[in-house]
Amino acid sequence: MTSPALPKTVIVTGAASGIGLACVKGLLAAGHRVCAVDLNAVPLLEAGPSSCCIGVRADVTDPEACRDAVAQTTTKFGALTSLIHMAAAHSTQTWRELSVDHFNRIMAVNVTGAFLMAQAAADQIGGDGGGAIVLASSGSINVGGLGGHGRGGPAYVSSKAAIIGLTRALARSLAPLGIRVNAVSPGATDTAMTADYDQEARRKVAERTLVGRIARPEEVAAVAQFLISDEASYVTGEIVNVNGGGSLGH
């Protein structure tokens, strides 16, 4: 008879809304301990403190803030086992609109921020015999991105393409520490990032899928939760598409 899995201690970034918030809710429902990290306050914690969840407001582009989030987690819960990094900045600017400052800011949040959180977490995860990290790419890298009407443009798409290389490099780098690194690549999902899609944009992204709709945040969160689980112990260096078959095209 298999023993039940022990509760994990998980840092979730981008935890105030969208897929990150869905991850926090799913992990808590499964009995895990969570540090919810975001620039903004996490609505889930507004009712008061929880023995299983703490909130940390942090800018993931700041190395010290990333290390502090990890330190607060280990102080509260002990050993850290996992990181699910969903924090990201959206960019809908077209190639003509893009300034170098805006482009660099999107790369700093979405790529450098992912690295800094993974780096800070790996120091603690690796120190306790291994664990797992999940990053977030995007299905937009498969179709390109023009921007406008709420849709991701070249800066956003470029940053999410870079996550693929980062995931694979970290998977190799952290394997000796027993840390698995994977990424989810969601298709269009019903979050704040798609809230400004016009009806035509929503219709087109839904039609590109085989299931005829965009994703719910909980559907992507469930895959991220699987990737940090013991059941995914032989999965590392992978980019898992969660897009309703959208990568197959119509």
C-alpha positions as CSV (number, residue, x, y, z in Angstrom):
1,M,0.0,0.0,0.0
2,T,1.4,3.4,-1.0
3,S,1.9,5.9,1.8
4,P,0.1,9.3,1.3
5,A,2.3,12.0,-0.1
6,L,3.6,14.4,2.6
7,P,2.5,18.0,2.4
8,K,4.8,20.2,0.3
9,T,5.9,23.8,1.0
10,V,5.4,25.8,-2.2
11,I,6.2,29.3,-3.2
12,V,3.7,30.6,-5.8
13,T,4.4,33.9,-7.6
14,G,1.8,35.9,-9.4
15,A,-0.5,34.7,-6.6
16,A,-2.9,37.6,-6.5
17,S,-4.9,36.7,-9.6
18,G,-5.3,34.4,-12.6
19,I,-3.4,31.1,-12.8
20,G,-1.2,32.0,-9.8
21,L,-4.2,32.5,-7.5
22,A,-5.7,29.2,-8.9
23,C,-2.5,27.5,-8.0
24,V,-2.6,28.8,-4.4
25,K,-6.2,27.7,-4.0
26,G,-5.6,24.2,-5.5
27,L,-2.5,23.6,-3.3
28,L,-4.2,24.7,-0.1
29,A,-7.2,22.5,-0.9
30,A,-4.8,19.5,-1.3
31,G,-3.2,20.2,2.1
32,H,0.0,21.9,1.1
33,R,1.7,24.9,2.7
34,V,2.0,28.0,0.5
35,C,3.8,31.3,0.3
36,A,1.8,33.5,-2.0
37,V,4.1,36.1,-3.7
38,D,2.9,39.1,-5.7
39,L,3.5,42.8,-6.1
40,N,-0.1,43.2,-4.9
41,A,-2.0,42.0,-1.9
42,V,-3.3,38.5,-2.2
43,P,-7.2,38.6,-1.9
44,L,-7.2,35.1,-0.4
45,L,-5.4,36.3,2.7
46,E,-7.4,39.5,3.3
47,A,-9.7,37.6,5.7
48,G,-6.7,37.2,8.1
49,P,-3.6,35.1,8.7
50,S,-3.6,31.4,7.9
51,S,-1.5,28.6,9.4
52,C,-1.0,27.1,6.0
53,C,-0.5,30.2,3.8
54,I,1.5,33.5,4.1
55,G,1.6,36.4,1.7
56,V,4.7,38.3,0.6
57,R,4.7,41.4,-1.5
58,A,7.8,41.3,-3.7
59,D,9.1,42.5,-7.1
60,V,10.6,39.5,-8.8
61,T,13.2,41.7,-10.6
62,D,14.8,42.5,-7.3
63,P,17.2,39.7,-6.2
64,E,17.0,40.7,-2.5
65,A,13.2,40.6,-2.7
66,C,13.3,37.1,-4.1
67,R,15.7,35.9,-1.4
68,D,13.5,37.5,1.2
69,A,10.4,35.7,-0.1
70,V,12.3,32.4,0.2
71,A,13.6,33.3,3.7
72,Q,10.1,34.1,4.9
73,T,8.8,30.8,3.6
74,T,11.5,28.7,5.3
75,T,11.1,30.7,8.5
76,K,7.4,30.0,8.6
77,F,7.2,26.5,7.3
78,G,10.7,25.0,7.4
79,A,12.1,23.2,4.3
80,L,11.0,24.5,0.9
81,T,10.1,21.8,-1.6
82,S,8.8,23.6,-4.7
83,L,8.4,26.8,-6.7
84,I,5.6,27.6,-9.1
85,H,6.5,30.8,-10.9
86,M,3.6,32.5,-12.6
87,A,4.4,36.2,-12.1
88,A,4.6,38.0,-15.5
89,A,4.0,41.4,-17.1
90,H,1.8,41.6,-20.2
91,S,2.7,43.7,-23.3
92,T,0.2,44.4,-26.1
93,Q,2.4,46.9,-27.9
94,T,2.9,46.3,-31.6
95,W,6.4,46.3,-33.1
96,R,6.0,50.0,-34.2
97,E,4.9,51.1,-30.7
98,L,7.6,49.3,-28.8
99,S,10.3,51.4,-27.1
100,V,13.6,49.9,-25.9
101,D,12.7,50.7,-22.3
102,H,9.3,48.9,-22.5
103,F,10.9,45.9,-24.2
104,N,13.6,45.6,-21.6
105,R,11.1,46.0,-18.8
106,I,9.0,43.0,-20.1
107,M,12.2,40.9,-20.4
108,A,13.3,41.9,-16.9
109,V,10.0,40.9,-15.3
110,N,9.3,37.8,-17.4
111,V,12.8,36.3,-17.9
112,T,15.2,37.8,-15.4
113,G,12.4,37.6,-12.7
114,A,11.9,33.9,-13.5
115,F,15.6,33.2,-13.2
116,L,16.0,35.2,-9.9
117,M,13.1,33.4,-8.2
118,A,14.4,30.0,-9.4
119,Q,17.9,30.8,-8.2
120,A,16.7,31.9,-4.8
121,A,14.5,28.9,-4.4
122,A,17.0,26.4,-5.6
123,D,19.4,27.3,-2.9
124,Q,16.9,26.1,-0.3
125,I,15.2,23.3,-2.3
126,G,18.5,21.7,-3.1
127,G,19.6,21.9,0.5
128,D,16.8,19.5,1.5
129,G,17.3,16.7,-1.0
130,G,15.6,18.0,-4.1
131,G,12.2,19.2,-5.3
132,A,10.6,20.9,-8.3
133,I,10.3,24.2,-10.1
134,V,7.7,25.1,-12.6
135,L,8.0,28.2,-14.9
136,A,5.4,29.6,-17.3
137,S,5.9,30.0,-21.0
138,S,2.9,30.8,-23.4
139,G,1.2,29.3,-26.3
140,S,1.6,32.7,-28.1
141,I,5.1,31.6,-29.0
142,N,3.7,29.1,-31.4
143,V,1.7,31.6,-33.4
144,G,3.7,34.8,-33.0
145,G,2.1,37.9,-31.5
146,L,1.1,41.1,-33.2
147,G,-0.2,42.9,-30.1
148,G,-3.2,45.2,-29.9
149,H,-6.7,44.4,-28.7
150,G,-5.3,42.9,-25.5
151,R,-3.2,40.3,-27.3
152,G,0.5,39.7,-26.6
153,G,2.9,41.5,-28.8
154,P,6.5,41.0,-29.8
155,A,8.0,41.9,-26.3
156,Y,5.7,39.5,-24.5
157,V,6.1,36.6,-27.0
158,S,9.9,37.1,-27.0
159,S,10.0,36.9,-23.2
160,K,7.9,33.7,-23.1
161,A,10.0,32.1,-25.8
162,A,13.1,32.7,-23.6
163,I,11.4,30.7,-20.8
164,I,11.9,27.6,-22.9
165,G,15.6,28.0,-23.0
166,L,15.7,29.0,-19.3
167,T,13.7,25.9,-18.3
168,R,16.0,23.5,-20.2
169,A,19.2,25.2,-18.9
170,L,18.0,25.1,-15.3
171,A,16.8,21.5,-15.7
172,R,20.4,20.5,-16.6
173,S,22.0,22.9,-14.0
174,L,19.9,21.8,-11.1
175,A,19.6,18.1,-11.8
176,P,22.7,17.3,-9.6
177,L,20.7,18.9,-6.7
178,G,17.8,16.6,-7.3
179,I,15.6,19.5,-8.6
180,R,13.3,19.0,-11.5
181,V,12.5,22.0,-13.7
182,N,9.6,22.1,-16.1
183,A,7.3,24.8,-17.6
184,V,3.7,25.0,-18.5
185,S,2.8,26.7,-21.8
186,P,-0.9,27.9,-21.5
187,G,-3.0,28.8,-24.4
188,A,-5.4,31.8,-24.0
189,T,-6.8,31.6,-20.4
190,D,-9.6,33.5,-18.8
191,T,-7.4,35.9,-16.7
192,A,-6.7,39.6,-16.5
193,M,-4.3,39.2,-19.5
194,T,-7.2,38.3,-21.7
195,A,-9.8,40.6,-20.2
196,D,-9.2,43.3,-22.9
197,Y,-9.6,40.9,-25.8
198,D,-12.3,42.1,-28.1
199,Q,-15.0,39.7,-29.3
200,E,-13.1,38.9,-32.5
201,A,-9.9,38.0,-30.7
202,R,-11.8,35.8,-28.3
203,R,-13.6,34.0,-31.1
204,K,-10.3,33.4,-33.0
205,V,-8.4,32.0,-30.1
206,A,-11.3,29.7,-29.2
207,E,-11.6,28.5,-32.8
208,R,-7.9,27.6,-32.8
209,T,-8.4,25.0,-30.1
210,L,-9.9,21.5,-30.5
211,V,-12.2,22.1,-27.5
212,G,-13.7,25.3,-28.8
213,R,-13.0,27.6,-25.8
214,I,-10.3,29.3,-23.8
215,A,-8.9,27.7,-20.7
216,R,-10.0,28.3,-17.1
217,P,-7.1,29.2,-14.7
218,E,-7.8,26.1,-12.6
219,E,-7.1,23.9,-15.6
220,V,-3.6,25.3,-16.1
221,A,-3.0,25.3,-12.3
222,A,-3.8,21.6,-12.1
223,V,-1.0,20.8,-14.5
224,A,1.5,23.0,-12.6
225,Q,0.5,21.2,-9.4
226,F,1.0,17.8,-11.1
227,L,4.5,18.8,-12.2
228,I,5.6,19.5,-8.6
229,S,4.0,16.3,-7.4
230,D,5.8,13.0,-6.7
231,E,3.8,11.5,-9.5
232,A,5.9,13.6,-11.9
233,S,9.2,12.4,-10.5
234,Y,10.5,11.3,-13.9
235,V,9.5,14.6,-15.7
236,T,12.1,17.3,-16.1
237,G,13.2,19.8,-18.8
238,E,9.8,19.6,-20.4
239,I,7.5,22.3,-21.8
240,V,3.9,21.1,-21.2
241,N,1.3,22.6,-23.5
242,V,-2.0,23.3,-21.9
243,N,-3.9,24.8,-24.8
244,G,-6.9,22.6,-25.6
245,G,-5.2,21.2,-28.7
246,G,-4.5,24.7,-30.0
247,S,-0.9,23.8,-31.1
248,L,-2.4,21.3,-33.6
249,G,-4.2,24.1,-35.5
250,H,-7.4,23.9,-37.6
